[in-house]
């Protein structure tokens, strides 16, 4: 079982930046893909960005050029650098990982609020 703990959320003004972190812990796991999702009030959870084990990345169109996903494999940690934040980025952000065995885990979520 993999435990995921997110941190770094908060309140920021439009145009500002935040950096989210998600640390994975547990025993006997090896993570393949790490990703971030978000869920705004009254909306479905949506995919934000993904990073594979070798470092290749993909982003949702809504965050391209503004968000950067990265990972530290030695620390089993994934990051999301969010720049030029907009009020529509307000959501609970969730970390998601998939092991090489195909097991998916979710973090508890961290709130990001962008004021206009």
N, C-alpha and C positions, 0 to 999 in steps of 0.2 A: 504494500500500500504506500502510495506517495502522498505526502502532505505538502500543501502549497500555502505559503503565507505571503500575502501582498502587503505593500506599504508604499507611501509616497503620495497618496491622494490628498485632496484639500480644496480650498477655495482660492481662486485666482481671477484676476481681471482679464477681460478679453485682450488678446495680444500677448498674454503672459505665457510662462512655461512651467511645466511640471515634469518630474521624472518618477515613473512607477517602477517598483522592483517586485519580483516574485521569486522567493527562494523555495526550492524543493528539498524535501528531506524524507528519509525512510530507509528501508533496507532492501538490498537486492534488486535495485531497479536501474535501468539505463534509459534515459530519455532521448527520444528521437526528435519529435517536433514540439516546439513551444510556441504558444500563441496568446494573443490578447483578444478578448471580446468585450463588448459593452452593452449595457441595457439602460435606455433612458426611460423615465416614467411613462407608463402607458404604452410602451413599445416593446417589440420582441427583441431578444438578445441578437446582436449582430457582430459579425466577425470584423476585426480591426486590422490585425497584422499577424503574420506567421514567420518563424525562422526555423529552418531545418538544422540538423546537426552539423552540417558542413558550412553553414552560414548563409545560405541563400535565403532571400526574403521576398515577401509579397505583402502588398498593402491594399486595403480598400480604397477606392477612388476618392472617398471623402476625406482621407487623411494623408494621401500621397503628398510628398514635398513638405509636409509639416511634422509628421511623426516618424521616429526612427526606432526600430526594434533591434535589440542586440542581446547577446547571451554570453555568459561566462561558464563554459562547460565544467571547469574545475570546481566551481562553486555551485553548480546546478541552479543557476540564477538567470532569469530573463528580465530585461529592462524595456521600458517604453519611454523614450524621450519625446515629450509632446511640446511643440513650439507653436507660436501663433494661434493660441487656443481661441476658440469661438464659443459663444453661448450654446450652440447646438452640439458641442462636444460634451456637455453636461450629461453624466451618466454614472452608473456603477460599472467599474472596469473589473473584469475577471481574467485571471490567468488560467490558461489551459495547457495541459501537457499530454503527450501520447508517448508511451514507452515503445520500445522495439517489439514488444509482445502485443502491441495494439491496445493496451489499457489506457483509458482516458481518465484524467483527474481534473478537478476544478478547484480554484481557490475560493475564499469566502467573499471576495469582492472588496473594492476600495472606492469610495465616493470621490468623484471629481466634479466640482461645481465651478462653472465659468460665468462670472457676472458681466453684464454689459455696461 
